[in-house]
């Protein structure tokens, strides 16, 4: 389209629009004007700062990070821990029994060598599979 065609199109479009506006009755024009005014007022009003999601989203993130930090720092609640101090104490006592030797014995493995037949039997029983 040439420049003249564009100007002619614009002039004709403007005339048709003005005719359609002039052809409206006063009741419809009044309602359109009121709706336009209400829309402009609503666009100019700002919501309260404390109602906006842009304020609450970072606050929620900081709160979640703080809670996570406290939980990690303090550890799990006492009822949710995998092992207890009593279990660890029992394990250390068992280890101490195995590692200790009699006063007259020169080697800590002497205790294991005394019952070599029993350990051989236990190994065969463990590797033979389930009992029938």
N, C-alpha and C positions, 0 to 999 in steps of 0.2 A: 504494500500500500504506500502510496505517496503521501507527502505532507498535507496536500490539499484534501485527500481522501480522509485522512485522520481528523482534520479540523471539521470537515463536513459531518463525519460520524459523531464527533463530540458534540457539535451544535445540535444535531438531530436528537441525540440521546438526552441532552440537557432539556430540550424543549418537551420531549415526551415525558420525562420525569416531572417537570414542572406542571404539565397538564394533569398528570395523575395525582399530584399533591393538591392541586387546586380543585380537583374533582371530588376530594374527600369532604364528607360533611363535618360540621364543627365538633360533634360529639367524638368521632374517631380521632380527629386531630388533637383534641384535648387529652384523650387517653394516651395517645402516643407521646405527647409532650410531658405528661406526668410520669410515664414509664421511663422516658429519657432522663428526666430530672432525678428520679429515684435511683437509677443505675449510676449516674454520675456521683451522687452523694454516697452511695455504697462503695464506690471505687475510691473515693477520697478518705473515707473513714478507715482508720488503722485498727486492727484488733489489739486487744490488751497484750502487753509484752509477756505476761505470764500464761497466756493461753496458746502461744505459738509453739509449734513442734520444734522449731529451731532452737528454742531455749531448753526444752525438756530432753531432747535426744542426747546432747552432750552431758547433761546432768545425770541421766540414766547410765551412760557409759562410764562416767567417773565413779558412780556408786558401785556398779558391777565390778569394776577393776579393784576398788578398795575392798570389797567383800572377798574377792578372790585372793587378794594379797594377805588379808588377815587369816583366811582359812589355810593358805599355804604356809604362813609363818607359824601359826599355832599347831598345825598338823591336824590329823583326823580326830574326831571325838573319841573318848576312851573306849566306847563299845564297838567301834568300827576298825580297830587296829588288827593287823594280821596275827601278831604274836604278842605275848605278854612278858613281863619281867620274870614271872614264875617259870614260864617255859624256857626262857634263856638260862635261868639258874639251874634247872634240871639238866639241860644240855651240857652246861659247864661241869656239873658234877659227874655226869657220865664220862665226859672226856677226861676228867681228872682221874677217875677210877681206871680207865684204860691206860693212861699215860704213867700212872704211878707204878712203882715196883716195890717188891719186898725189900727190907733192909739188907737181907743176906744175898739177894739176887744182884748180879752184875749187869744184866741187860733187861730192858723193859719188855722185850719181845719173848722172854722166857715163859711168861704166863701163857702166851698164845701157843708156844711150841709144846707145852705140857699136854694140851688136849687136841693134838693134831688129828687124831682119829675122829673126834666129834666134828671138827670143822670139815673134814672130808665127807662125812656122812651128810652134814647140813648142805654142803655144796651140791652133792648128788641129788638130794631130795628137792632142792630148789630148782635144779635144771631139768628134772625128769618131767615136769609138767604137773597138771592137777591130778590129785589122787582119785582112783576109780572106786 
